[in-house]
Each structure stands twice: as C-alpha cells, then as structure tokens.
Amino acid sequence: MPSLAYAREVAAETLSLLGPNPPSPAVPVLALARLLRVQVQPWPFTRIVGGLFGGEDSPVIVFNRVLPNQRVRLIVAHELGHYLLHSRSRSYFKCTDNDKTRAEREANSFAFALLLPPDQVKAFWRPYRTAGDVAATFGVPEEMAAWRLKGMGLISKG
C-alpha cells in the first residue's frame, strides 16, 4: 500500500509531464488526464461527488456535473491519485464527502501535492495575501487552500 509521502512523490512526477515551465499555477488537470489516457466525464450523481472506474486498462473519471469548477478540479486530481496509486488493486473507486480510508487519504495527499505544490505556493505567498487569493490563483476550493497554507505554517491554525 502506498504512503502519503509516496503519493506526494507521484504527484511531483506527474507534474513533470507538463514540462519544466507549466503555463500557470492552476495545474491543467484535464490535460494531465489526457496525457495519462484517462477519460473524464460529468455524471448525474446525487450522493457521490466523483469516482474512478475501469481500473488501469480503460480508466474513466466521473464527477458530479453540478459541482463548481474548483471542486471538479479537486475531484479529477483526487481520482488521478487513485488511478496512479491504487488501480492495480481495485477497478473502481467512488468518493463521497465522508470517506476516511487510507486510500482516500493517499488520494487526497496526491491531489494537494498536484494542485498546490508547496514550492509554487511558497513562491506565490505574501503576508498580505489570503487563502482566497491562493484558491483563485491555483483554481482550488478556498478551504483546500487554507488547509495547505496552515499545513505549511504560512497562516495560523486558528
């Protein structure tokens, strides 16, 4: 079973597929999915936010079609984490907002490292900026940006 540190390493390797100078801080997760030959499709879910189906042979990421773009980016990154870290052991993953398993934590660690690379966040950060500024620049939900900033010690944990 992969570790959280390994999930972060795989995210860094995945980012390298974009070349040495990515176009913007907002990682193009749909382009990465295409590079990895993973289809991405909206789906009319009611209680599920996203999922990965098809295992490593014909992977398809699906996401709840009513979610905002920042949340879709997070879900796609999270499901790419499942694909790269876990698809050999399971052929599908469905994610709800309440999943707390080890595989979910690893996929979350991958998504954070992919969408909010610490070196890029640190380079962008200034004391007058907010989690909302980071979220808007990196194309992620504000809550995710706040968690990253707290984890890096850039804002207080309060």
TINURO-408962 format. One record per residue (C-alpha): residue in three letters; residue number from 1; y, z, x. Coordinates in nm, 3 decimals, m for minus. Layout:
<atoms>
ALA  NUM  Y  Z  X
...
</atoms>
This chain:
<atoms>
MET  1  0.000  0.000  0.000
PRO  2  0.342  m0.089  0.143
SER  3  0.602  0.177  0.222
LEU  4  0.970  0.195  0.131
ALA  5  1.060  0.115  0.493
TYR  6  0.830  m0.187  0.487
ALA  7  0.990  m0.303  0.161
ARG  8  1.330  m0.293  0.334
GLU  9  1.192  m0.492  0.630
VAL  10  1.051  m0.759  0.398
ALA  11  1.389  m0.780  0.222
ALA  12  1.563  m0.838  0.556
GLU  13  1.312  m1.111  0.643
THR  14  1.366  m1.268  0.300
LEU  15  1.744  m1.266  0.354
SER  16  1.691  m1.456  0.679
LEU  17  1.564  m1.751  0.472
LEU  18  1.930  m1.812  0.383
GLY  19  2.020  m1.875  0.746
PRO  20  2.249  m1.686  0.982
ASN  21  2.565  m1.710  0.766
PRO  22  2.496  m1.662  0.394
PRO  23  2.767  m1.816  0.172
SER  24  2.890  m1.488  0.020
PRO  25  2.797  m1.122  m0.009
ALA  26  2.641  m1.194  m0.351
VAL  27  2.292  m1.298  m0.241
PRO  28  2.177  m1.608  m0.434
VAL  29  1.857  m1.456  m0.571
LEU  30  1.772  m1.761  m0.783
ALA  31  1.795  m1.982  m0.474
LEU  32  1.570  m1.739  m0.286
ALA  33  1.320  m1.751  m0.571
ARG  34  1.318  m2.133  m0.549
LEU  35  1.268  m2.117  m0.170
LEU  36  0.970  m1.887  m0.232
ARG  37  0.838  m2.123  m0.504
VAL  38  0.877  m1.863  m0.777
GLN  39  0.990  m1.979  m1.121
VAL  40  1.250  m1.770  m1.306
GLN  41  1.284  m1.786  m1.685
PRO  42  1.464  m1.591  m1.960
TRP  43  1.238  m1.444  m2.228
PRO  44  1.295  m1.287  m2.573
PHE  45  1.171  m0.937  m2.485
THR  46  1.252  m0.634  m2.696
ARG  47  1.148  m0.333  m2.484
ILE  48  1.070  m0.494  m2.147
VAL  49  1.353  m0.581  m1.909
GLY  50  1.152  m0.812  m1.686
GLY  51  0.821  m0.897  m1.533
LEU  52  0.622  m1.100  m1.284
PHE  53  0.320  m1.298  m1.399
GLY  54  0.075  m1.532  m1.234
GLY  55  0.010  m1.348  m0.909
GLU  56  0.057  m1.526  m0.578
ASP  57  m0.073  m1.867  m0.695
SER  58  0.174  m1.956  m0.971
PRO  59  0.436  m1.680  m0.989
VAL  60  0.684  m1.666  m1.274
ILE  61  0.957  m1.404  m1.306
VAL  62  1.076  m1.344  m1.660
PHE  63  1.374  m1.138  m1.769
ASN  64  1.521  m1.020  m2.097
ARG  65  1.757  m1.301  m2.195
VAL  66  2.022  m1.071  m2.346
LEU  67  2.097  m0.883  m2.022
PRO  68  2.422  m0.931  m1.827
ASN  69  2.414  m1.144  m1.512
GLN  70  2.436  m0.847  m1.271
ARG  71  2.131  m0.688  m1.432
VAL  72  1.942  m1.020  m1.424
ARG  73  2.012  m1.046  m1.050
LEU  74  1.871  m0.695  m1.001
ILE  75  1.561  m0.775  m1.207
VAL  76  1.495  m1.100  m1.021
ALA  77  1.533  m0.921  m0.684
HIS  78  1.306  m0.638  m0.804
GLU  79  1.038  m0.882  m0.924
LEU  80  1.063  m1.080  m0.598
GLY  81  0.984  m0.747  m0.433
HIS  82  0.669  m0.717  m0.643
TYR  83  0.576  m1.074  m0.557
LEU  84  0.618  m1.028  m0.182
LEU  85  0.480  m0.674  m0.163
HIS  86  0.216  m0.646  m0.435
SER  87  0.100  m0.983  m0.572
ARG  88  m0.226  m0.974  m0.378
SER  89  m0.329  m0.655  m0.558
ARG  90  m0.215  m0.736  m0.914
SER  91  m0.149  m1.055  m1.108
TYR  92  0.127  m0.916  m1.332
PHE  93  0.398  m0.653  m1.348
LYS  94  0.606  m0.559  m1.649
CYS  95  0.907  m0.342  m1.594
THR  96  1.078  m0.107  m1.830
ASP  97  1.369  0.121  m1.752
ASN  98  1.132  0.419  m1.726
ASP  99  0.881  0.303  m1.463
LYS  100  0.843  0.558  m1.180
THR  101  0.530  0.441  m0.997
ARG  102  0.510  0.390  m0.621
ALA  103  0.502  0.012  m0.666
GLU  104  0.820  0.036  m0.874
ARG  105  0.994  0.246  m0.609
GLU  106  0.894  m0.008  m0.343
ALA  107  1.022  m0.299  m0.552
ASN  108  1.347  m0.106  m0.609
SER  109  1.381  m0.043  m0.234
PHE  110  1.331  m0.416  m0.172
ALA  111  1.593  m0.506  m0.435
PHE  112  1.850  m0.264  m0.292
ALA  113  1.798  m0.396  0.062
LEU  114  1.814  m0.756  m0.060
LEU  115  2.120  m0.729  m0.284
LEU  116  2.314  m0.461  m0.094
PRO  117  2.223  m0.499  0.275
PRO  118  2.358  m0.186  0.447
ASP  119  2.530  m0.377  0.729
GLN  120  2.714  m0.601  0.482
VAL  121  2.809  m0.310  0.256
LYS  122  2.939  m0.116  0.558
ALA  123  3.142  m0.417  0.676
PHE  124  3.296  m0.458  0.329
TRP  125  3.363  m0.088  0.266
ARG  126  3.710  0.065  0.294
PRO  127  3.801  0.416  0.168
TYR  128  4.031  0.271  m0.100
ARG  129  3.751  0.060  m0.249
THR  130  3.533  0.178  m0.535
ALA  131  3.173  0.130  m0.643
GLY  132  3.315  m0.118  m0.895
ASP  133  3.466  m0.323  m0.610
VAL  134  3.130  m0.330  m0.431
ALA  135  2.948  m0.418  m0.754
ALA  136  3.185  m0.708  m0.827
THR  137  3.166  m0.843  m0.471
PHE  138  2.788  m0.818  m0.439
GLY  139  2.709  m0.913  m0.800
VAL  140  2.518  m0.598  m0.890
PRO  141  2.548  m0.330  m1.160
GLU  142  2.810  m0.066  m1.075
GLU  143  2.553  0.214  m1.096
MET  144  2.344  0.038  m0.829
ALA  145  2.648  0.002  m0.602
ALA  146  2.730  0.373  m0.647
TRP  147  2.372  0.472  m0.553
ARG  148  2.391  0.257  m0.239
LEU  149  2.729  0.400  m0.137
LYS  150  2.607  0.757  m0.195
GLY  151  2.288  0.688  0.000
MET  152  2.494  0.555  0.291
GLY  153  2.724  0.858  0.279
LEU  154  3.029  0.642  0.201
ILE  155  3.113  0.828  m0.120
SER  156  3.038  1.185  m0.222
LYS  157  2.718  1.262  m0.404
GLY  158  2.906  1.444  m0.681
</atoms>
